[in-house]
Amino acid sequence: MNTKNLIFAFGIGLTVGASVALLYAPQSGASTRKKLKRSAEDASDYLEDTAEYLKEQAERFSSEAEKLVKRARSTVDDTIDQAGGIVAGALKTAQKLV
């Protein structure tokens, strides 16, 4: 389990645990509902932040993958050019021998 999933699971567990604890706490119903609402809002904010973080990471990984593909394409093109030069040189040498 990666760190982000662990943090996400912890946040959900914390929210559920806090909600259950509030339900069994000796408080008035209005106070308990207010705290539950606040906990739900906090969980919503946390999920939005997590979604934004994951989106940023996906964009970063996409950008890095694109750079790697361009670098690989450049390396392949260079290798093909070098191989073409070697073949052309070998062809000239073979023609001189014939």
Sequence and secondary structure as in RCSB ss.txt:
>XXXX:A:sequence
MNTKNLIFAFGIGLTVGASVALLYAPQSGASTRKKLKRSAEDASDYLEDTAEYLKEQAERFSSEAEKLVKRARST
VDDTIDQAGGIVAGALKTAQKLV
>XXXX:A:secstr
  HHHHHHHHHHHHHHHHHHHHHHSSS HHHHHHHHHHHHHHHHHHHHHHHHHHHHHHHHHHHHHHHHHHHHHHH
HHHHHHHHHHHHHHHHHHHHHH 
